[in-house]
C-alpha cells in the first residue's frame, strides 16, 4: 500500500479547503493509498513562504510518503518555474505526483513522459543560469573586477617571531586569525626548522 500525502491551498483565510480535501480523500481511497499526512496552506498563490508546502517537502526528503495528491497544480506552485522545481525534486526523491483536476499521474506512462519533459526544462533552466553567471564573471574580469575572496594578507615576520617566542601553532593561528595549516606553510617558507618544534 502506497503512503500518500495530501496538499491543499486556499487563497484567503475565509476560504475552506474541505472541497479539495473531500476529493483527495476519495481519490486516495479509490486507489488504495494510506494517507500519512494532510498539509494545508491558507495563503495567496504568489507568496513565497508556504509553511505547509515547506513541511511537506521536508517530509518528502525524509521518505515519509510515496505519492503526493493535489487538487490542482496551481494549488502547489506559485509559478511555472516553481512547479517545475517541485515536480523535479519529487521525481528525484522517487515520489509520484497526482493532480485531481488535470488528471496528471507521474506513476503512469503519460506521467513519466511529463516528468521527462519537466526534467529537460528544469535542466535547461539550470544551464541557462550557470551560463549567465559565467558570462557575468567573464565580463567582470574583462572590466578588471576581482572575482572571489580577497587574497589573504599575512604578517610573515610576526608569525615567525610569535612561534620563536614559544607560542604553539594553535596560539599563533588564533592570534593571527588563520588556520594552523597556514601557520605551518609560513614557517616552512621562512624558517624550515620551526615546523619541527612541538605545537
Secondary structure, 3 states (H helix, E strand, C coil): CCEEEEEEEECCCCCCCHHHHHHHHHHHHHHCCEEEEEEEEECCCCCCCCHHHHHHHHHHHCCCCCEEEECCHHHHCCCHHHHHHHHHHHHHCCCEEEECCCCEECCCHHHHHHHHHHHHHHHHHHHHHHHHHHHHHHHHHHCCCCCCCCCCCCCHHHHHHHHHCCCCHHHHHHHHCCCHHHHHHHHHHHCHHHHHCCC
